[in-house]
């Protein structure tokens, strides 16, 4: 699909239908190292998002190797036919594509350095962790030092769309061949890939999107808290929003969970949201912006994490709102 060049910053939107059969690296002249007409993918990091993506990659008929710092978290992937490995380098041996689904830029960089001995000259690295635009450019420089192609690919979506394989992928790569090589993987984990022109732009778009997500979560929390404090059933807030033009699936999902305090099985852990909030505000400050709402959300999430809520769902910010109201 040709890019719309009317605006240098306009994205080329690629609507990719999922295909779970016969995934190949069509459009590239590389031969998969598996020798079986299909790529082999190494997934480094099998937490909530990594495991879900790994299962969908395996279901698409793509060879799978997996590593996690805590091996027990990767062991369940053996039932998909994956080779569960002891080190990043072992997982990357023979892999055409390496997908990192790790906590932050530092961890990603450290793990890829550990993977060095297993990387081949043909390897394409797909980096899905949310990092700053400058962080993604630093990782791209690391890819050059490692002699691998780099695809920046942050994800829109949390646990549920990751499991369903309906993520949106924001992507960029300086190598056109790498774009084609990773197509079977991106189609396995998502239903839509949005290609941008330059490395760093997907991370910028992801931070802008997450600023909206976190503002929405905090807005729901404060609206429910205000209603309860004023003696109105908070569920009525969810009901009237449902009948308005401002309704969203996020409101209808997170609102009832806040009210029922059903937050201990996270789809978006609060500690990850706090990390993203810091990335948003730090990146904005570096660009000369002061984002008022984002700054407040960052502080609220930091306090919630300090109070021991880091591993529950981001909607636990509601607990902080209720504490402030009491």
N, C-alpha and C positions, 0 to 999 in steps of 0.2 A: 504494500500500500504506500503510495508516494506521500511524502510529508507535505503539509501545508506550510509554504514558506512565506505567507503573507506577514507573518510575525516571527522573528528569529527565535522567540521563546515559546512559540506555539508547539504543542506536542503532536506527534504522529500517533494517532490512536489505532491500535490494532486489536480488533475484537477476535479473540481466539476461541473457537469452540473446543471443548474438551474432547480428546480422542484417547481412549484407553486401550486401543488395540494396535499392534504393529508399529509402535513408535520408532522412527528412524531419524537419522540426521540428514534429512533431505535438504538439498540446496547447498551442501558443502562437499568438497572433494576429499575430505578426510575419511579414513577408514577407521571405524571404531576398534579400539584395542581388544575388545572381546572377541573379535573375529566372527561374530554371530549376527552381523547386520543390525546391531542395536548398541547404543552407548552404555557405558557403565558409569554409574554415579556414586560418588562417595559423599555421604551426608555427615558433616562434622557438627555435632551438637544435636542431641535427640531429646530436647525438652518438649514442652507443649507443642510448639510450632514445628520443630524439627522432626519429631516423631510422626506427626500428622502428614507432613509433606513427604517424608520417606515412605509411608504406607501408600500414598497416592502415586508416587513414582514407581514403586514396585507393582502396583495394580495396573499401571500403564504398560507393563511388559518391559520395563527398563531394568537392567542389572543394577543391583544395589549393594553397596558396602557402607557400614555405619560405624561411627565412633562417638563415644561420649566420655567425658572425664570420669563420671561415675558409670562404670560399665553396666551395672544392673539396670540403668535407665534405657540402655540400648538393647539389652538381651531380648525383650519381647519382639523386636523386629526380626529375629531369626525365623519366626513363623511365617514371614513373607518370602523366605528364601534368601534374605540378606546375609552377607558375611559380616558378623560382628567382630570388630577388630580391637586390639589392645592399645594401639597408638595412632595418632593422626597419619603418620607416615605409612603405616601398614594399610590403613583404610584407603589411602590415595594410590597405592600401588596398582597399576593397570586401569585406573579410572580415567575416563575421558573428561568428566565434569566433576568438579568439587563444589559442593554447596555448603556454605557456612551458615549456621543458624545458631549464633552464639550471643552472649549477653551484651557486649559492648565492643567498642573499637579496639581497646587494649587486648581483650581476650581473643578477638578475631586475629589480630596481628601475631600474638604469641603462638596461637594454635597453628597458623599457617607457617610460621617459622619452624615449628616442630614437624610439620608435614613435608618440609623441603625435600628430604631424601626420597619420598614416594612420588613426587611430582614428575611428570614427563613433559617434554617440550611441546606436546600437542594439547596439554591440559587446559581446560577453560574453567575459571573460578567464578562461581555465582555467589555474590555476597549479599545476603538478605537482611542482616542486622541493621536496625535503625542507628545511624551515625550522623554526625554533622556533615554538611557539604565538604568542608575542608578535610574531615576525617575520611570521607570516601575517596577524595583525591590522594590522600596519604596512602590508603590501601591500594589504590591503583598504581602508585609508585612502587609499592612493595611487590605487586604482581609483576611489574617489569623486572625487578631485581630477581624474582623467582623464576623468570622466563615462562610465565603463563599468561594467557589472555584473561582479561578482566571484564566481568559483567556486573555492574551495580544493579541491584534488584530488591530494594526494600518493598515490603508487603503492606497492602491495605487489608485489614481483617484480623480477627482474633481467633480463638480456639475453634469456634463452631464453623466458620467458613474454611479454616485450615483443614479440619476433619472432612468437610464436604468437598474439598477441592475447588472452592469457589472464590479464592482470593483474587484480588487485583494486584498485579505486579507492575511496579514502576521501574523502568529499565533504561540503561544506557551502556554503551560499550564503544570504545574507539575502534574495535575490530569488527567489520561487517560479518566475517566468517563466524565469529563467536556468536553473533545474534542468531544465525541459522543453526549452529550446533546446539544451542540450549533450548531451541523451540520445543522439543518433546518434553523437556523437564518443566518448562513454564506452562505448557498446556496441561500437564498432569496435575500441577498444584493450583492452577487458577483458571478462571474463565475469561480473563481479560488481561492483556499486556499493553501498557502504555509506554511506547518508546519515546525517549527524549533525546536531544541532540548531543549533549555533553555530560560527561561524568560530573557528578555534583548536583545536577538538576533534579534527578529522582529523589535524592535526600532532601533537597530544598522543598520539593512538593510534598514529601512525606511529613516533614515538620509542619508545614502549613496545614495539612490535613489533620494531623494530631492535635494542633492547636485548637481546631474546631471540635474535635472529639472531647478533649479535656474540658474545654469551656462548656460543652453540652452536659457532661457528667456533673460538673460543679453546679451548673444552672439547675439541673434536676434536683440535686441534693438540697440546694438552698430554697427552692420553691416548695419542696415537701416539708422542709423544716419550718418555713414560715407558716404554711397552712396549719401544721400541727400546733405550733405555738399560739396561733390565733384561734384555736379551738375548732378547726375544720378538718374533717377526715382527709388525710393526704391522698387517699385513693381517688378522691374526687378530682384532684389536680390531674391525675393520669387520665381520668375519664374525659374531662373537658378538653384536654390537649388532643385526645384521640379524635374528637369531633371537630378539630380545627385545622386550618391550613398549615400549622406549625408542627403537626404530628410527625413522628419518625419512629422507625423500628427500634432505634436506640432508646428512645424515651419509654416505649412500651416494654422493652426488655429490662433495662436497668432500674426503672422506677419501682416496679413491684418487688424486685430483689432487694432494693434499699428498704422498703417498708417492711418486708418479711425478714430482714437481716440474713438473707440467703446469699452470703458473700464468700464463704470459705472455700468454694471450688471456683477458682478464678478463670475467666476467659481472657482477661488482661490484668496480670498481677499489678498491684499498686506500686511495687518497687520498680517495675519496668516503666509504668506511667510516670513516676517521679523522675527517672532517668531521662525520659523523653521531654518532660517539662523543663528540665535543666538545659537540655540541648536546644530547645526552642528559644528560651530566654537568652541563653549565652550567644546563640547565633544571631538573634535579633540585635542584641547589644553591640556585637561586633560590626553589624551593618548600620549602626547608628540609630536603631529603633528602641523605643521603650514600650513594650506591650503590657498595658495595665492589667488586663484580665489574666493573661498568661503568668504574670509575676505573682499575682495572688494565688492562682492555682498551684504554681510551683511551691510556694510556701506552705499551702495547706497539705499538699502531698508529702512534703518533707516532714512535716510534723506528724502526719499519720504514720509514715514509715518509722520515725523515731519512737512512736508509741507501740511499735510491734505489729503494725498492720501490713507490712511489706508484702507478705505472701498471700494475702487475700485479694479479692477483686478490687479494681480501682473504684468501684461504686462504694467502697467503704469510706470514701470521703464524706458520705452521709453521716457516718458515726461522728466524725469531727464536727459537722454542722450542728448535730444535736447536742454535743458536749458544749459548744459555744452558746447554744440557746438556753442551756440549763443554768 
